[in-house]
Amino acid sequence: MTIKPIIDFDAYSQEFAYCESIIKKHSKNFHTAFSQLPKDKARAVYAVYAFCRRADDAVDEYQDAQLLAQMSTELQALKDAASDQARLALYQKKTDPDQAIWRALAVTFIKFDLDYQPFFDLLTGQEQDLSFEQPVSELDLSNYSYYVAGSVGLMLLPILSSHAKEIQEPAKKLGEAMQRTNILRDIGEDLRMHRIYLPKETLAKFNLTEKELFLGNQLDSFIDMWEYEAMIAESLYEASFEMIPLIDQDCQESLLSAALIYKEILAVIRKQQYQVIHQKQAVSKQRKLQLLFTAKKMLRQIDLEVN
């Protein structure tokens, strides 16, 4: 068992606060769930999220391949550093906001012994988005979803579980489920950016062209296609829940809450009659609170089944 070094997260409270401001701004769903974690684990999640967000912005906001390459270089330097002190020294004299993220991330790597490969994989996924090509098959979509989302599940596992190596597959499934949920929520927004993440083969199966996608719920075939994709996402959520007993007890509620809140986006879209072309659906604050209680109930049931 790896003995984690003693490191004072409070000494980097400003850096972690900056990372938390990023997750608050860009993902209220994740912040609602993961803010329930023990303090240092929550801050570690915020640091990982801030890294992922920065990579995402490099593509969606700036279309900047150089920024992605710079992030890869920084990550390699962090990996290659000869000691924990050397990792921290990489960022001590730099003051720009990006370096605050890297300082928080360096502390997180030291404390939780994160695996570097998923971070590199995420950057690979973002590079794919710079030269975006519509996936042909569901397998293509699954592979893409690993690089941009399943990888995030693997990033977080060492923070959330002392059994991280044993539950990598369900963690990747949860990431894919969330990515597929994003795609189903953002069809209209993506169309306006000239992107279609829905596989060509699936659209052909339902006789949908790009032009017809813009009609959205005016077409029964669109609703049928949407439900086909939603069922795949929902099956992935269910499969991912098998990892919950091997998540640390003080993290189970937060992780399950995050999954339930994200899954609920699909239910909201159904209630809103599949309005995803001109509206971006979201889970209400009241419903999020209800799902936090649902997570508690599910965990009690899981505990009874395990014991």
Order of alpha helices (4+ residues) and beta strands (2+ residues): alpha-alpha-alpha-alpha-alpha-alpha-alpha-alpha-alpha-alpha-alpha-alpha-alpha-alpha-alpha-alpha
